[in-house]
Amino acid sequence: MIRGKILALLPDPYWGKGGIAEYNRGVIRGLLAISPDVEIRAVVRRGRGSGETIPDRLTEIPTFNAAGFIARSLVEARAFRPDLLLCAHAHFLPVAAACKRLAGASLCVEAYGIEVWQPSIRLRTKHWADVDECIAISRYTRERLLSWSPLPPWKVHVLPNSIALDGFRPREDRSITRRRLGWEGKRVLLTVGRLSSLERGKGHDRIIGLLPRLEQEFPDILYVICGEGDDIPRLQSLARELGVTHAVRFLSGLGREELVLLYHAADAFAMPSTQEGFGFVYLEAMACGLPVLAGNKDGSIDALRNGEMGILVDPEDPEELYRGLRCVLQRPRCIPEGLKRFSTEMFAAHLRMLIQPFLHSEVS
């Protein structure tokens, strides 16, 4: 029998939005699946989420500012006495290291992408020596982290995103959805992702820049951008400058069910990014049968399995990107067989192998 107590330091509530929150839901599900005798307490940096039901054996402790997060993490480490500390963001490492010393626990750190790709002042800390294990979301992130951190390679393992395939089955007839969205007679290219002025590497502007050329070959093209953030005005301005506002549509504030409908109604998915740690949205799109295009300079390579499950292009080469977009817009819809490698079952099995040595094993 395996038993253990885990203290997790999370950047978002269990039901938070975005790829990091989605990844951590998978981690928590996998940890709880190891044994019914595993208990998790999670100190959350950004307060409580939507109020939806969280799993049994997970206790969320919301905090609302940095001081509260640090103080509560230390209190929980001393009182809960965990066997394992899960530091769910590299920026929390100094706090996690202090908690480790208080609790005498092992320390596992998660690394997603851009936050560990180079040694910022915030990351140049002696606390990397306290890390017992690091989970990187992709090979690219692992390589970038190892290039500057003192971590030995054997401590850094790749654990890519997982996807619950059952959650991406069609909810209604595709033609009904397209009619309701006003997409009838359109060839719809979709991008889903945060639209932040601080992270402009997802490639929305590169695609908009090629729309005048794409329209010559695909007069029915409609580029749908789904996401929230302060970079939307810039992208709208770019579309106006190029005279393609009629071919670009922005959508935001959508829930999971609505997003799944978008995936099923679209014809192709493209996000030629240069700064993705992995790219969970690629898996979502492929699970709905969309042909997918991604960049070949970051963790997207892992999501598409080196191009086995989609088209990889140099996102900074306009000609190569244009050829890739032409290709993805003409590919038939299908769900790639290789997507099963990212199932929640395989994710949980891999996580169990990585984490189980840090918990207690008893012979019954």
KOLZA-497229 format. One record per residue: residue in three letters; x, y, z of N, C-alpha, C in turn. Coordinates in steps of 0.02 Angstrom, whole numbers, padded with zeros to 5 digits, always signed. Last residue first. Layout:
ALAXYZXYZXYZ ...
***
This chain:
SER+00075-00257+00132+00015-00277+00170+00017-00352+00182 VAL+00208-00151+00144+00189-00218+00123+00131-00240+00166 GLU+00208+00018+00092+00202-00030+00146+00181-00098+00118 SER+00291+00163+00047+00265+00099+00024+00266+00050+00081 HIS+00273+00337+00040+00285+00278+00082+00253+00217+00051 LEU+00353+00433-00092+00300+00418-00045+00316+00354-00007 PHE+00449+00442-00188+00451+00493-00135+00396+00483-00082 PRO+00425+00345-00285+00483+00338-00241+00486+00387-00183 GLN+00309+00400-00353+00302+00347-00303+00364+00339-00259 ILE+00340+00489-00457+00325+00515-00390+00327+00460-00336 LEU+00365+00420-00577+00410+00474-00556+00402+00491-00482 MET+00261+00328-00587+00329+00304-00589+00378+00356-00562 ARG+00152+00417-00591+00159+00369-00535+00232+00345-00530 LEU+00171+00478-00715+00177+00517-00654+00188+00472-00593 HIS+00144+00369-00799+00211+00399-00799+00222+00439-00736 ALA+00009+00348-00769+00058+00294-00759+00129+00321-00756 ALA-00048+00470-00805-00051+00448-00735+00000+00394-00721 PHE-00024+00468-00945+00002+00522-00903+00006+00500-00830 MET-00100+00358-00983-00027+00355-00991+00007+00409-00948 GLU-00228+00410-00951-00204+00348-00920-00128+00342-00925 THR-00245+00520-01030-00239+00531-00958-00213+00469-00923 SER-00143+00510-01180-00204+00496-01141-00191+00508-01067 PHE-00047+00527-01275-00058+00582-01228-00120+00572-01185 ARG-00052+00421-01359+00007+00426-01315+00000+00481-01264 LYS-00159+00445-01439-00170+00401-01380-00110+00403-01333 LEU-00114+00512-01548-00142+00552-01493-00152+00510-01430 GLY-00079+00430-01653-00029+00444-01602-00055+00485-01543 GLU-00186+00434-01741-00179+00376-01696-00131+00391-01638 PRO-00276+00587-01762-00215+00547-01770-00209+00492-01718 ILE-00429+00605-01832-00398+00603-01766-00336+00559-01771 CYS-00461+00717-01969-00453+00649-01942-00420+00655-01873 ARG-00505+00808-02114-00510+00800-02041-00499+00728-02022 PRO-00384+00834-02246-00448+00810-02220-00447+00806-02144 ARG-00302+00989-02293-00300+00921-02265-00369+00899-02241 GLN-00303+01118-02331-00328+01070-02380-00328+00998-02354 LEU-00246+01192-02232-00314+01210-02252-00345+01160-02302 VAL-00117+01143-02230-00162+01124-02175-00235+01140-02193 CYS-00064+01202-02349-00069+01129-02342-00120+01110-02289 ARG-00068+01338-02324-00102+01311-02383-00114+01236-02376 LEU+00017+01338-02212-00053+01356-02204-00094+01331-02264 GLY+00140+01303-02272+00110+01260-02221+00036+01274-02211 ARG+00162+01411-02357+00154+01344-02386+00121+01296-02336 TYR+00175+01511-02257+00122+01515-02308+00109+01446-02339 LEU+00290+01468-02190+00226+01471-02155+00168+01473-02204 GLU+00384+01484-02292+00372+01418-02265+00305+01415-02228 GLU+00375+01623-02308+00360+01578-02364+00344+01508-02339 PRO+00411+01677-02181+00344+01689-02210+00326+01640-02266 ASP+00485+01611-02049+00496+01610-02122+00428+01617-02156 GLU+00453+01593-01920+00484+01657-01938+00503+01662-02011 PRO+00409+01465-01902+00360+01519-01898+00387+01587-01918 ASP+00443+01331-01995+00480+01386-01963+00432+01446-01960 VAL+00323+01202-01956+00355+01250-02001+00397+01298-01960 LEU+00240+01048-01956+00287+01092-01920+00321+01137-01971 ILE+00083+00974-01955+00133+01010-01996+00174+01055-01952 GLY+00054+00818-01869+00034+00882-01897+00092+00912-01936 MET+00105+00703-01816+00033+00714-01809+00010+00781-01837 GLU+00241+00706-01843+00203+00645-01858+00128+00657-01858 GLY+00313+00812-01798+00280+00819-01862+00241+00757-01883 ASN+00357+00775-01672+00406+00787-01724+00376+00792-01794 ARG+00230+00775-01603+00274+00716-01609+00319+00721-01670 LEU+00161+00886-01574+00148+00857-01639+00193+00797-01654 ALA+00214+00913-01448+00142+00905-01455+00124+00871-01521 ASP+00350+00930-01477+00328+00872-01439+00254+00859-01447 ILE+00346+01052-01546+00373+00993-01580+00351+00929-01544 SER+00311+01147-01455+00259+01123-01501+00281+01060-01538 GLY+00419+01197-01386+00389+01135-01363+00333+01108-01406 ASP+00499+01269-01533+00486+01267-01461+00454+01199-01443 LYS+00508+01281-01670+00561+01311-01631+00551+01305-01555 ASN+00413+01254-01766+00464+01203-01754+00521+01228-01711 GLY+00235+01283-01743+00304+01305-01756+00354+01251-01736 ALA+00097+01195-01824+00132+01225-01767+00202+01246-01788 LEU-00063+01144-01879+00002+01173-01896+00032+01205-01834 VAL-00177+01008-01900-00144+01057-01857-00077+01079-01886 PRO-00344+00956-01933-00274+00957-01953-00240+01017-01921 LEU-00457+00904-01805-00431+00959-01847-00360+00945-01869 GLY-00517+00812-01719-00509+00795-01789-00480+00848-01834 CYS-00518+00836-01587-00580+00851-01623-00574+00840-01698 ALA-00389+00810-01555-00440+00765-01527-00507+00776-01560 MET-00326+00920-01612-00319+00854-01643-00371+00805-01619 ALA-00365+01019-01519-00385+01024-01589-00381+00956-01623 GLU-00303+00971-01401-00376+00981-01404-00400+00982-01476 LEU-00169+00975-01438-00201+00910-01423-00276+00916-01427 TYR-00153+01113-01454-00142+01068-01511-00175+01001-01499 VAL-00173+01163-01326-00226+01173-01376-00215+01131-01438 PHE-00056+01142-01257-00112+01097-01244-00165+01103-01298 GLY+00095+01167-01277+00038+01186-01319-00020+01137-01313 PHE+00232+01184-01225+00206+01123-01255+00149+01140-01303 GLY+00284+01310-01215+00316+01257-01177+00295+01189-01203 GLU+00304+01417-01352+00260+01370-01318+00301+01319-01279 GLN+00360+01518-01434+00371+01517-01362+00321+01474-01324 THR+00326+01531-01564+00398+01526-01551+00412+01521-01476 SER+00190+01459-01661+00220+01492-01602+00295+01485-01600 PRO+00073+01454-01756+00145+01452-01771+00185+01489-01719 MET-00060+01375-01749-00030+01419-01700+00046+01415-01710 ALA-00209+01320-01825-00139+01342-01834-00118+01387-01777 PHE-00325+01204-01887-00300+01239-01828-00227+01258-01841 ALA-00472+01189-01991-00401+01180-01977-00381+01222-01918 ASP-00609+01204-01986-00580+01160-02037-00507+01145-02025 ALA-00730+01205-01848-00676+01233-01889-00651+01181-01940 ALA-00817+01134-01767-00845+01171-01824-00792+01198-01871 HIS-00742+01078-01667-00778+01033-01712-00804+01070-01774 TYR-00694+01193-01603-00647+01146-01632-00683+01101-01684 LEU-00816+01247-01557-00775+01283-01606-00727+01236-01642 LEU-00854+01150-01464-00895+01160-01523-00857+01198-01577 VAL-00756+01173-01368-00758+01108-01403-00799+01114-01467 LEU-00796+01299-01323-00733+01292-01358-00731+01226-01397 GLU-00914+01269-01257-00917+01312-01317-00853+01306-01358 GLU-00864+01193-01151-00910+01162-01199-00914+01203-01263 ARG-00780+01288-01084-00753+01228-01114-00799+01197-01167 GLY-00832+01458-01129-00821+01402-01084-00796+01341-01121 LEU-00764+01613-01189-00799+01549-01201-00782+01498-01148 GLY-00708+01740-01196-00755+01725-01143-00793+01660-01152 SER-00704+01779-01373-00675+01774-01307-00730+01757-01257 LEU-00655+01798-01543-00702+01771-01495-00668+01765-01427 PHE-00641+01885-01694-00614+01875-01627-00670+01849-01582 ARG-00608+01853-01865-00659+01859-01812-00627+01843-01745 VAL-00571+01904-02028-00546+01891-01960-00602+01900-01910 ALA-00614+01949-02148-00592+01879-02145-00564+01860-02077 HIS-00641+02081-02138-00697+02038-02155-00680+01964-02149 THR-00515+02136-02121-00559+02131-02062-00619+02085-02076 VAL-00414+02156-02212-00441+02088-02205-00487+02081-02145 GLY-00328+02265-02238-00392+02259-02273-00424+02190-02269 LEU-00218+02291-02166-00210+02245-02222-00274+02235-02261 GLU-00267+02373-02065-00215+02398-02109-00208+02356-02172 ARG-00355+02284-02001-00381+02343-02038-00330+02369-02088 ALA-00264+02194-01945-00313+02170-01993-00343+02227-02034 LEU-00199+02281-01856-00162+02250-01911-00209+02225-01965 SER-00304+02309-01768-00275+02363-01807-00236+02336-01867 GLN-00320+02183-01710-00375+02213-01748-00350+02269-01794 LEU-00197+02174-01645-00213+02126-01699-00271+02152-01741 ARG-00211+02277-01551-00156+02278-01600-00171+02233-01659 PRO-00324+02235-01476-00326+02296-01516-00271+02299-01569 ILE-00271+02112-01414-00324+02110-01465-00326+02175-01506 ASP-00187+02113-01309-00156+02120-01375-00208+02121-01431 ASP-00240+02085-01185-00235+02155-01204-00203+02166-01273 GLY-00357+01944-01191-00294+01979-01176-00291+02048-01205 GLU-00418+01784-01243-00427+01847-01208-00359+01879-01194 GLY-00478+01693-01388-00435+01705-01331-00448+01773-01301 CYS-00476+01643-01551-00513+01634-01488-00465+01643-01430 ILE-00497+01692-01711-00449+01697-01656-00488+01694-01591 VAL-00522+01632-01870-00554+01642-01805-00502+01639-01750 TYR-00525+01676-02032-00478+01664-01979-00510+01682-01912 LEU-00593+01609-02172-00611+01648-02113-00562+01628-02058 ILE-00595+01598-02350-00561+01588-02287-00588+01635-02233 ASP-00643+01597-02479-00691+01585-02426-00659+01581-02357 PRO-00538+01608-02566-00580+01667-02556-00630+01660-02499 PHE-00394+01548-02569-00453+01526-02531-00497+01587-02518 GLU-00305+01618-02648-00316+01547-02662-00378+01520-02627 GLN-00318+01745-02599-00315+01736-02671-00327+01664-02691 GLU-00309+01731-02463-00375+01745-02492-00375+01736-02568 LEU-00173+01720-02442-00215+01660-02435-00284+01670-02466 ARG-00133+01853-02458-00111+01802-02505-00155+01740-02502 PRO-00199+01913-02347-00210+01937-02415-00189+01887-02469 LEU-00147+01833-02236-00216+01826-02260-00227+01855-02330 LEU-00024+01854-02181-00027+01813-02242-00097+01806-02270 GLY-00047+01927-02066-00005+01956-02118-00007+01918-02184 ILE-00116+01834-01989-00153+01892-02017-00113+01923-02074 ILE-00005+01754-01956-00059+01727-01998-00099+01783-02029 ARG+00069+01841-01878+00100+01811-01937+00046+01784-01985 ASP-00015+01868-01772+00000+01921-01819+00032+01895-01883 HIS-00016+01743-01705-00078+01771-01733-00063+01823-01787 GLY+00096+01688-01641+00094+01690-01714+00029+01715-01744 LYS+00142+01685-01512+00098+01631-01534+00085+01632-01609 GLY+00220+01786-01456+00253+01735-01497+00208+01680-01523 ARG+00193+01887-01370+00168+01894-01438+00197+01840-01485 GLU+00169+01921-01223+00186+01857-01253+00157+01856-01324 LEU+00126+02043-01185+00190+02022-01158+00214+01956-01189 SER+00001+02056-01234+00052+02098-01265+00122+02079-01240 SER-00090+01905-01255-00056+01952-01210-00003+01991-01247 LEU-00201+01807-01278-00181+01863-01321-00150+01918-01278 ARG-00199+01629-01269-00199+01694-01236-00171+01748-01281 GLY-00285+01535-01397-00229+01550-01353-00235+01619-01323 VAL-00320+01459-01548-00344+01468-01479-00284+01481-01435 THR-00365+01481-01715-00311+01484-01666-00342+01497-01598 LEU-00428+01410-01866-00438+01428-01796-00372+01431-01759 LEU-00504+01436-02019-00440+01423-01987-00444+01451-01916 VAL-00633+01381-02119-00617+01413-02055-00550+01388-02028 ARG-00708+01427-02256-00653+01382-02239-00620+01412-02177 LYS-00886+01443-02271-00820+01470-02253-00770+01413-02242 GLY-01015+01399-02285-00980+01420-02345-00911+01448-02333 GLU-01058+01452-02122-01077+01414-02182-01041+01443-02243 TRP-01038+01517-02004-00979+01494-02040-00996+01455-02103 GLY-01124+01559-01906-01119+01599-01966-01059+01581-02009 LEU-01149+01479-01800-01093+01525-01794-01086+01572-01854 ARG-01252+01400-01849-01265+01443-01791-01210+01496-01783 ARG-01185+01331-01947-01240+01376-01965-01254+01425-01908 ARG-01096+01256-01870-01070+01304-01918-01124+01354-01939 THR-01185+01175-01797-01142+01222-01763-01117+01276-01810 ILE-01241+01101-01902-01284+01142-01859-01243+01196-01824 SER-01131+01032-01950-01164+01081-01993-01210+01127-01954 ARG-01102+00943-01844-01056+00997-01861-01089+01051-01904 ASP-01221+00898-01721-01200+00894-01790-01158+00955-01810 GLU-01146+00901-01556-01202+00907-01602-01176+00903-01673 ARG-01032+00867-01492-01091+00876-01450-01154+00883-01493 PRO-00896+00755-01525-00946+00803-01549-01008+00807-01504 ARG-00774+00737-01392-00818+00709-01443-00871+00760-01464 PHE-00689+00771-01292-00686+00809-01354-00725+00776-01410 GLY-00685+00691-01181-00712+00758-01173-00714+00799-01236 ASP-00618+00576-01215-00691+00573-01213-00722+00643-01208 LEU-00484+00609-01197-00511+00607-01265-00587+00607-01265 ALA-00404+00708-01099-00459+00661-01091-00498+00659-01156 ILE-00230+00724-01115-00296+00746-01137-00347+00690-01126 SER-00076+00792-01048-00122+00737-01064-00189+00766-01086 ASN+00090+00856-01079+00018+00864-01064-00020+00800-01081 PRO+00239+00760-01035+00198+00805-01076+00126+00807-01054 LEU+00369+00756-00942+00301+00731-00933+00254+00777-00972 VAL+00537+00721-00928+00486+00750-00971+00419+00716-00958 HIS+00643+00758-00788+00605+00710-00828+00551+00746-00869 VAL+00790+00780-00709+00741+00817-00749+00707+00769-00798 LYS+00891+00711-00647+00838+00737-00605+00781+00770-00644 TRP+00985+00680-00741+00945+00625-00715+00889+00648-00667 PRO+01055+00800-00766+01004+00775-00813+00959+00722-00784 PRO+01065+00906-00620+01093+00852-00661+01038+00824-00706 LEU+01049+01082-00609+01016+01017-00603+01051+00965-00647 PRO+01094+01211-00619+01141+01161-00592+01110+01091-00587 SER+01043+01283-00780+01033+01267-00709+01083+01216-00685 TRP+01069+01294-00918+01095+01345-00872+01089+01326-00798 SER+01024+01186-00989+01078+01225-01018+01108+01276-00970 LEU+00914+01132-00928+00978+01101-00913+01037+01142-00939 LEU+00816+01216-00988+00828+01218-00916+00897+01190-00899 ARG+00822+01174-01122+00836+01244-01105+00852+01251-01030 GLU+00785+01039-01110+00851+01057-01136+00870+01129-01117 ARG+00653+01051-01059+00705+01015-01022+00775+01037-01044 THR+00590+01117-01163+00595+01149-01098+00650+01116-01056 TYR+00602+01015-01261+00631+01081-01272+00641+01118-01206 ARG+00528+00911-01209+00600+00903-01216+00634+00970-01225 SER+00405+00974-01089+00427+00953-01156+00502+00944-01157 ILE+00382+00998-00956+00324+00982-00997+00343+00959-01068 ALA+00477+00922-00827+00473+00970-00882+00418+00949-00930 ILE+00499+00905-00660+00457+00880-00715+00452+00936-00767 CYS+00631+00863-00554+00598+00915-00593+00560+00883-00650 GLU+00679+00821-00387+00656+00800-00453+00622+00860-00487 ASP+00738+00887-00283+00748+00814-00288+00727+00788-00357 VAL+00815+01039-00253+00766+01003-00294+00785+00929-00299 ASP+00912+01113-00192+00864+01079-00148+00815+01035-00187 ALA+00980+01177-00290+01014+01121-00258+00968+01082-00212 TRP+00900+01284-00318+00897+01227-00364+00932+01166-00335 HIS+00930+01385-00228+00881+01335-00208+00873+01278-00258 LYS+01011+01487-00264+01045+01428-00239+00996+01371-00226 THR+00955+01563-00415+00949+01552-00344+00983+01487-00324 ARG+00897+01638-00536+00967+01626-00515+00969+01620-00439 LEU+00768+01675-00558+00783+01604-00556+00854+01588-00534 ARG+00767+01812-00561+00721+01779-00515+00737+01705-00507 ILE+00853+01842-00663+00875+01856-00595+00832+01819-00544 SER+00842+01703-00779+00826+01770-00756+00850+01779-00684 PRO+00908+01600-00879+00918+01613-00807+00905+01685-00788 GLN+00778+01536-00987+00841+01572-00977+00846+01592-00904 TRP+00668+01456-00976+00710+01449-01036+00775+01487-01031 VAL+00574+01460-00879+00638+01428-00862+00684+01423-00922 GLU+00464+01524-00932+00487+01547-00866+00553+01514-00846 ILE+00430+01459-01051+00469+01520-01054+00497+01542-00987 GLY+00388+01313-00975+00414+01341-01037+00455+01403-01026 TYR+00369+01229-00858+00323+01230-00915+00357+01254-00978 ALA+00415+01126-00730+00441+01176-00776+00400+01173-00840 GLU+00393+01090-00557+00368+01086-00625+00397+01142-00667 VAL+00486+01002-00433+00470+01066-00465+00444+01052-00536 CYS+00484+00922-00278+00476+00913-00350+00453+00979-00380 LEU+00567+00873-00134+00543+00930-00173+00543+00915-00248 SER+00535+00790+00023+00565+00792-00043+00532+00848-00083 ALA+00541+00869+00188+00509+00832+00133+00553+00832+00071 GLY+00555+00936+00308+00597+00879+00296+00572+00836+00238 ALA+00484+01051+00334+00448+00987+00337+00493+00926+00331 LEU+00578+01156+00325+00533+01151+00382+00503+01081+00391 ARG+00637+01130+00201+00678+01128+00262+00635+01122+00324 LYS+00526+01147+00118+00561+01082+00120+00602+01077+00184 CYS+00499+01282+00132+00451+01232+00157+00483+01163+00164 ALA+00609+01334+00067+00600+01348+00138+00552+01298+00169 ALA+00580+01288-00062+00641+01265-00028+00637+01277+00047 ALA+00463+01357-00090+00461+01285-00085+00522+01257-00049 VAL+00513+01488-00097+00464+01470-00045+00463+01395-00035 PRO+00600+01475-00209+00626+01496-00143+00578+01479-00086 LEU+00504+01429-00313+00556+01386-00286+00585+01410-00219 PHE+00407+01493-00383+00393+01479-00312+00450+01442-00278 HIS+00447+01496-00512+00455+01558-00474+00439+01549-00400 ALA+00410+01371-00562+00479+01382-00543+00489+01445-00503 HIS+00265+01297-00497+00292+01350-00540+00363+01365-00516 ALA+00230+01200-00407+00199+01199-00472+00216+01259-00516 CYS+00308+01096-00308+00314+01167-00325+00291+01174-00397 LEU+00260+00987-00195+00254+00997-00267+00254+01071-00280 LEU+00340+00895-00074+00319+00963-00092+00318+00967-00168 LEU+00302+00752+00020+00325+00780-00043+00298+00850-00051 ASP+00258+00729+00146+00314+00688+00122+00345+00717+00059 PRO+00217+00868+00256+00209+00826+00196+00270+00783+00183 ARG+00163+00930+00381+00221+00886+00376+00216+00840+00316 PHE+00068+01021+00421+00046+00963+00383+00102+00910+00379 ALA+00140+01123+00490+00084+01087+00522+00067+01022+00487 ARG+00244+01167+00406+00258+01149+00475+00203+01106+00506 ALA+00176+01190+00287+00234+01145+00287+00249+01121+00358 GLU+00081+01284+00326+00059+01218+00305+00117+01167+00306 VAL+00166+01394+00351+00124+01367+00404+00103+01296+00387 LEU+00220+01416+00225+00263+01397+00280+00224+01366+00337 SER+00103+01451+00153+00143+01394+00131+00188+01369+00188 ARG+00064+01567+00219+00023+01507+00225+00061+01445+00203 ALA+00169+01656+00183+00156+01640+00253+00116+01575+00260 ILE+00158+01659+00042+00220+01637+00074+00206+01614+00145 PHE+00028+01709+00025+00047+01645-00004+00109+01616+00031 GLY+00033+01833+00088-00011+01781+00114+00007+01712+00088 ALA+00123+01897+00003+00139+01888+00074+00097+01832+00104 ALA+00053+01899-00120+00116+01863-00113+00133+01848-00040 ASN-00125+01870-00101-00067+01913-00115-00004+01872-00100 PHE-00220+01778-00071-00239+01832-00117-00183+01883-00128 THR-00252+01601-00063-00220+01662-00037-00228+01715-00091 PRO-00343+01451-00021-00332+01511-00063-00294+01565-00026 ILE-00315+01292-00018-00306+01346+00031-00292+01410-00009 GLU-00399+01141-00050-00371+01204-00076-00371+01257-00022 THR-00371+00973-00033-00394+01032+00004-00360+01093-00024 LEU-00416+00820-00095-00380+00882-00112-00412+00939-00073 ARG-00497+00717-00060-00427+00712-00039-00384+00769-00065 ASP-00601+00735-00203-00592+00714-00134-00517+00706-00121 PRO-00582+00874-00319-00580+00803-00300-00577+00793-00225 ILE-00705+01007-00319-00637+00983-00326-00634+00911-00300 THR-00838+01084-00402-00818+01031-00357-00746+01010-00371 GLU-00819+01261-00428-00839+01194-00448-00810+01143-00401 GLY-00775+01387-00401-00818+01356-00351-00842+01287-00371 SER-00685+01443-00486-00755+01448-00503-00802+01420-00450 GLY-00558+01477-00369-00581+01481-00438-00656+01485-00443 ARG-00477+01574-00242-00519+01519-00263-00546+01531-00333 GLY-00307+01641-00262-00374+01637-00235-00415+01581-00265 ARG-00180+01626-00317-00226+01676-00343-00298+01669-00319 ARG-00101+01525-00256-00077+01594-00258-00131+01645-00276 VAL-00143+01401-00141-00157+01430-00207-00140+01504-00207 VAL-00088+01255-00074-00090+01327-00062-00092+01361-00130 ALA-00163+01102-00053-00136+01148-00104-00144+01220-00082 ARG-00139+00939+00003-00160+01007+00022-00125+01055-00025 ILE-00183+00773-00027-00150+00833-00053-00182+00895-00022 GLU-00149+00603+00010-00187+00664+00027-00148+00725+00002 VAL-00166+00434-00024-00129+00495-00040-00174+00555-00027 ASP-00237+00319-00011-00205+00345+00049-00158+00403+00035 PRO-00276+00271-00131-00327+00306-00091-00299+00335-00026 SER-00148+00308-00252-00173+00269-00195-00228+00307-00160 ILE-00136+00372-00375-00083+00326-00352-00109+00280-00298 ALA-00233+00465-00397-00245+00397-00424-00192+00347-00401 LEU-00180+00582-00352-00233+00551-00312-00248+00480-00334 LEU-00091+00606-00458-00066+00594-00391-00118+00559-00347 GLY-00180+00628-00566-00132+00572-00568-00105+00555-00499 ARG-00248+00743-00525-00285+00681-00537-00238+00620-00535 ILE-00136+00829-00521-00172+00814-00460-00213+00750-00468 VAL-00099+00832-00657-00052+00809-00606-00088+00788-00543 GLY-00214+00885-00717-00192+00818-00734-00144+00790-00683 ARG-00212+01010-00657-00270+00965-00645-00251+00894-00662 ASN-00096+01058-00713-00097+01041-00642-00158+01000-00623 TYR-00136+01081-00845-00083+01033-00831-00086+01011-00758 GLU-00230+01182-00824-00250+01117-00854-00198+01063-00839 ALA-00148+01284-00776-00201+01257-00733-00224+01188-00759 ILE-00071+01303-00891-00039+01282-00829-00090+01252-00781 GLY-00165+01343-00991-00129+01280-00997-00097+01256-00933 GLY-00321+01413-00926-00256+01413-00958-00220+01346-00954 LYS-00404+01443-00767-00402+01440-00840-00330+01436-00865 GLY-00440+01341-00620-00415+01399-00655-00413+01389-00730 TRP-00484+01246-00531-00525+01259-00591-00503+01323-00626 TYR-00386+01252-00432-00396+01190-00469-00435+01201-00533 PRO-00304+01413-00449-00350+01366-00417-00358+01304-00461 ASP-00128+01436-00483-00198+01446-00499-00241+01398-00459 PRO-00002+01401-00439-00012+01470-00461-00085+01487-00476 LEU+00023+01303-00289-00007+01310-00355-00014+01384-00375 LEU+00108+01191-00205+00106+01264-00209+00085+01281-00281 ALA+00056+01051-00111+00066+01081-00177+00061+01157-00172 LEU+00106+00923-00013+00089+00994-00009+00107+01025-00076 ILE+00051+00762+00021+00083+00805-00028+00058+00877-00017 LYS+00077+00613+00106+00047+00679+00108+00087+00725+00062 GLY+00041+00437+00078+00083+00495+00081+00043+00560+00083 ARG+00056+00264+00035+00023+00318+00069+00069+00379+00070 ILE+00026+00111-00041+00063+00173-00045+00023+00227-00008 MET+00042-00060+00000+00000+00000+00000+00044+00062+00000 
***
